[in-house]
Amino acid sequence: MRRYDVISEICDAMIALGWNPYQNDHGDANGQFEMNWDFDEALITADRHVFFKYMVKAIAEKHGMRATFMPKPFANLTGNGCHAHISIWDKMGKKNLFHSARDSLGLSKLAYQFLGGILHNADALAAIFNPTVNSYKRIDAQVTLSGATWSPNAITYGGNNRTHMVRVPDKGRFELRLMDGAVNPYLLQAGVLAAGLDGVDNQRDPGKPHDINMYTEGHKLRGVRRLPSNLLDAIRVFEKSKVLKAGLGEELVASYAKLKHLEWRSYAAAISPWERDHTLDC
């Protein structure tokens, strides 16, 4: 494995911290890696997420490199996601309440309702799960050199299928693939809980799973909602969301939206090389 010295040092550090890392893979893009550690409670996971990013950057710098979690650093390569595997357990942490032996995907009624809430609120969640201008160059991106983007382009779910926004890889959990490397770890957890609990409270039905390749056959589906195409569209949905106002607090939603509107205006005021290349001789 290329960069084995860096990856092994990061993994050894996670072992020393007691995180129980269990898988380190080379990602689809050049120099891209995916590292996984054991699940835990939401707040503990968020704390580890923050420290992980700091640790990775520090170790990379020690080796004369620069690590980035930027959602889409290269136009022709896959972006950096931040996928979350989600399950709800009883208060003792012994019983997985998302598990069902009778369901074809291994999910309980509670899991489907929670998933229904995620799907129902996905366009508003994009504002916090994909919080930068650059984030939307990862979502629904052009085909990369590998032939796939491995990022979602619509609000759908399926079985063990990485072309959907939500993947069900195994019984008792599902993987939400919407978030990218720029996401705030605490807003990630809070957003998942706010949307999921809305699904439980309102018994939201996620509908039937789709088993198609969304990159090549997604255009055949009817009535499927698309994800926001840019940060401004996402913020406009976010600031109107009654669910997220109730779950995150109206003050947080208003403050976050104000900050992101300023960020969008700053971006819109900048003149890019692309604009000069395509407009200078108009």
C-alpha positions as CSV (number, residue, x, y, z in Angstrom):
1,M,0.0,0.0,0.0
2,R,1.3,3.4,-0.9
3,R,1.8,5.8,2.1
4,Y,1.8,2.7,4.3
5,D,4.0,4.5,6.8
6,V,1.5,7.3,7.3
7,I,-1.6,5.0,7.4
8,S,-0.1,2.5,9.8
9,E,1.0,5.3,12.2
10,I,-2.6,6.7,12.2
11,C,-4.0,3.2,12.7
12,D,-1.6,2.5,15.5
13,A,-2.6,5.8,17.2
14,M,-6.3,4.7,17.0
15,I,-5.4,1.4,18.6
16,A,-3.6,3.2,21.4
17,L,-6.6,5.4,21.9
18,G,-8.9,2.4,22.3
19,W,-11.0,3.1,19.2
20,N,-10.6,-0.5,17.8
21,P,-9.9,0.4,14.1
22,Y,-10.9,-2.5,12.0
23,Q,-10.4,-1.5,8.3
24,N,-8.1,0.7,6.3
25,D,-8.7,0.9,2.5
26,H,-7.2,2.8,-0.3
27,G,-10.0,4.9,-1.8
28,D,-11.0,5.4,-5.4
29,A,-8.9,8.5,-5.9
30,N,-5.1,8.8,-5.9
31,G,-3.8,9.2,-2.4
32,Q,-7.3,8.7,-0.9
33,F,-7.9,6.5,2.1
34,E,-10.8,5.3,4.1
35,M,-10.3,4.4,7.8
36,N,-12.9,2.9,10.0
37,W,-13.2,2.3,13.8
38,D,-15.8,0.8,16.0
39,F,-19.2,2.5,16.5
40,D,-20.1,4.1,19.8
41,E,-22.6,6.6,21.2
42,A,-23.3,9.7,19.1
43,L,-21.3,12.2,21.3
44,I,-18.3,9.9,21.7
45,T,-18.2,9.4,18.0
46,A,-18.4,13.1,17.3
47,D,-15.5,13.7,19.8
48,R,-13.4,11.0,18.1
49,H,-14.3,12.5,14.6
50,V,-12.9,15.9,15.6
51,F,-9.7,14.4,17.1
52,F,-9.3,12.1,14.1
53,K,-9.1,15.0,11.7
54,Y,-6.6,16.8,13.8
55,M,-4.5,13.7,14.3
56,V,-4.4,12.8,10.6
57,K,-3.3,16.3,9.6
58,A,-0.6,16.3,12.3
59,I,0.8,12.9,11.3
60,A,0.7,13.8,7.6
61,E,2.6,17.0,8.3
62,K,5.2,15.0,10.3
63,H,5.8,13.0,7.1
64,G,6.1,16.1,4.9
65,M,2.6,15.7,3.5
66,R,-0.7,17.6,3.7
67,A,-3.9,15.8,4.4
68,T,-7.2,17.2,3.3
69,F,-10.9,16.4,3.9
70,M,-12.0,18.8,1.2
71,P,-15.1,17.4,-0.4
72,K,-13.9,17.7,-4.0
73,P,-10.2,18.7,-4.3
74,F,-9.8,17.4,-7.9
75,A,-12.4,17.7,-10.6
76,N,-11.5,14.4,-12.3
77,L,-11.2,12.3,-9.1
78,T,-13.8,11.1,-6.5
79,G,-14.4,13.4,-3.6
80,N,-14.1,12.9,0.2
81,G,-17.2,11.6,1.8
82,C,-17.9,11.1,5.5
83,H,-20.3,8.1,5.7
84,A,-22.1,7.2,8.9
85,H,-23.4,3.8,9.8
86,I,-26.5,4.3,11.9
87,S,-28.3,2.1,14.4
88,I,-30.4,2.7,17.6
89,W,-29.8,0.6,20.7
90,D,-31.7,0.1,24.0
91,K,-30.6,2.1,27.1
92,M,-28.3,-0.7,28.2
93,G,-26.6,-0.8,24.9
94,K,-27.3,-4.5,24.5
95,K,-30.1,-4.8,22.0
96,N,-30.0,-3.3,18.5
97,L,-33.5,-1.8,18.0
98,F,-32.9,-1.5,14.2
99,H,-32.5,-5.3,13.8
100,S,-35.2,-7.6,12.5
101,A,-34.6,-11.2,11.5
102,R,-37.9,-11.3,9.5
103,D,-37.2,-8.4,7.1
104,S,-35.4,-9.0,3.8
105,L,-32.9,-6.2,4.5
106,G,-32.7,-7.0,8.2
107,L,-34.3,-3.7,9.4
108,S,-37.1,-3.3,12.0
109,K,-40.2,-1.1,11.7
110,L,-38.4,1.5,13.9
111,A,-35.4,1.5,11.5
112,Y,-37.6,2.1,8.5
113,Q,-39.4,5.0,10.2
114,F,-36.0,6.5,11.2
115,L,-34.8,6.0,7.6
116,G,-38.0,7.6,6.4
117,G,-37.2,10.7,8.4
118,I,-33.7,10.9,7.0
119,L,-35.1,10.7,3.4
120,H,-37.9,13.1,4.1
121,N,-35.5,15.8,5.4
122,A,-32.5,15.1,3.2
123,D,-32.6,18.3,1.1
124,A,-32.6,20.4,4.3
125,L,-29.9,18.2,5.9
126,A,-27.7,18.8,2.9
127,A,-27.0,22.4,4.2
128,I,-25.2,20.9,7.3
129,F,-24.0,17.6,5.9
130,N,-22.5,19.4,2.8
131,P,-21.6,22.8,4.3
132,T,-19.4,24.4,1.7
133,V,-19.6,25.7,-1.8
134,N,-17.2,22.9,-2.9
135,S,-19.4,20.3,-1.4
136,Y,-21.8,20.4,-4.3
137,K,-19.1,19.6,-6.8
138,R,-18.9,16.2,-5.1
139,I,-22.7,15.6,-5.1
140,D,-24.0,14.6,-8.5
141,A,-20.5,15.1,-9.9
142,Q,-19.3,14.3,-13.4
143,V,-18.0,10.8,-14.0
144,T,-14.5,10.5,-12.7
145,L,-11.5,8.6,-14.2
146,S,-12.7,5.4,-12.4
147,G,-16.1,5.6,-14.0
148,A,-18.0,6.4,-10.8
149,T,-18.3,9.2,-8.3
150,W,-19.4,7.1,-5.2
151,S,-21.4,10.1,-4.0
152,P,-25.2,10.4,-4.2
153,N,-27.2,12.3,-6.8
154,A,-30.7,11.7,-5.5
155,I,-32.6,10.9,-2.3
156,T,-32.9,7.1,-2.6
157,Y,-32.0,4.0,-0.7
158,G,-31.2,0.5,-1.6
159,G,-29.6,-2.7,-0.3
160,N,-25.8,-3.2,-0.5
161,N,-25.6,-0.6,-3.3
162,R,-23.2,2.3,-3.1
163,T,-24.8,4.4,-5.8
164,H,-27.7,5.4,-3.5
165,M,-27.7,8.0,-0.8
166,V,-28.5,5.3,1.8
167,R,-27.0,1.8,1.6
168,V,-28.2,-1.1,3.8
169,P,-25.0,-3.2,4.0
170,D,-26.1,-5.6,6.7
171,K,-28.9,-6.4,9.2
172,G,-29.6,-3.8,11.9
173,R,-28.0,-0.7,10.4
174,F,-27.8,1.5,7.4
175,E,-25.1,3.7,5.9
176,L,-25.9,7.4,5.1
177,R,-23.5,8.4,2.3
178,L,-24.6,12.1,2.0
179,M,-22.1,13.8,4.3
180,D,-18.7,14.9,3.1
181,G,-15.4,15.6,4.8
182,A,-16.2,19.2,5.6
183,V,-19.2,18.3,7.9
184,N,-19.2,19.5,11.5
185,P,-19.0,16.3,13.5
186,Y,-21.5,17.5,16.1
187,L,-24.0,18.8,13.6
188,L,-23.7,15.5,11.7
189,Q,-24.9,13.6,14.8
190,A,-27.6,16.2,15.7
191,G,-28.9,16.3,12.2
192,V,-29.2,12.5,11.9
193,L,-31.1,12.4,15.3
194,A,-33.4,15.3,14.5
195,A,-34.4,13.9,11.1
196,G,-34.6,10.3,12.2
197,L,-36.7,11.1,15.3
198,D,-39.1,13.1,13.1
199,G,-39.5,9.9,11.0
200,V,-40.3,7.9,14.1
201,D,-42.7,10.5,15.5
202,N,-44.6,10.8,12.2
203,Q,-44.2,7.1,11.2
204,R,-42.6,8.2,7.9
205,D,-42.5,5.5,5.2
206,P,-39.3,5.4,3.2
207,G,-41.0,3.5,0.4
208,K,-39.5,0.5,-1.3
209,P,-35.7,0.2,-1.9
210,H,-34.3,0.6,-5.3
211,D,-31.9,-2.0,-6.7
212,I,-30.7,-0.1,-9.8
213,N,-27.4,1.6,-10.5
214,M,-28.3,5.3,-9.9
215,Y,-25.4,6.5,-12.0
216,T,-26.5,4.7,-15.2
217,E,-30.2,4.0,-14.6
218,G,-31.3,6.7,-12.1
219,H,-33.0,8.7,-14.9
220,K,-35.5,5.9,-15.3
221,L,-37.0,6.5,-11.8
222,R,-40.1,8.7,-11.6
223,G,-40.9,10.9,-8.6
224,V,-37.4,10.7,-7.0
225,R,-36.3,13.9,-5.4
226,R,-32.9,15.3,-6.3
227,L,-30.4,16.7,-3.8
228,P,-29.7,20.5,-3.9
229,S,-27.4,21.5,-6.7
230,N,-25.6,24.2,-4.7
231,L,-25.1,25.6,-1.2
232,L,-27.6,28.4,-1.7
233,D,-30.4,26.0,-2.7
234,A,-29.6,23.9,0.3
235,I,-29.6,26.8,2.8
236,R,-32.9,28.1,1.4
237,V,-34.5,24.7,2.2
238,F,-32.7,24.4,5.6
239,E,-33.8,27.8,6.9
240,K,-37.5,26.9,6.2
241,S,-37.4,23.4,7.8
242,K,-39.7,23.1,10.7
243,V,-38.2,19.7,11.6
244,L,-34.7,21.1,11.9
245,K,-35.9,24.2,13.7
246,A,-37.6,22.0,16.3
247,G,-34.7,19.5,16.5
248,L,-31.7,21.9,16.4
249,G,-33.3,25.1,17.7
250,E,-34.5,28.1,15.8
251,E,-31.5,30.2,17.0
252,L,-29.0,27.7,15.6
253,V,-30.8,27.4,12.3
254,A,-31.0,31.2,11.9
255,S,-27.4,31.8,12.9
256,Y,-26.1,29.0,10.6
257,A,-28.2,30.2,7.7
258,K,-26.9,33.7,8.1
259,L,-23.3,32.6,8.2
260,K,-23.8,30.4,5.1
261,H,-25.6,33.2,3.2
262,L,-22.5,35.4,3.8
263,E,-20.3,32.6,2.6
264,W,-22.3,32.2,-0.6
265,R,-22.2,35.9,-1.3
266,S,-18.4,35.9,-0.8
267,Y,-18.1,33.1,-3.3
268,A,-20.5,34.7,-5.8
269,A,-18.5,38.0,-5.7
270,A,-15.3,36.2,-6.6
271,I,-14.1,36.1,-10.3
272,S,-12.9,32.6,-11.2
273,P,-10.4,31.6,-13.9
274,W,-13.2,29.7,-15.6
275,E,-15.1,32.9,-16.0
276,R,-12.2,34.7,-17.6
277,D,-11.4,31.7,-19.8
278,H,-15.0,31.6,-21.1
279,T,-16.0,35.3,-21.1
280,L,-12.9,37.5,-21.6
281,D,-13.3,37.6,-25.3
282,C,-17.1,37.8,-25.5
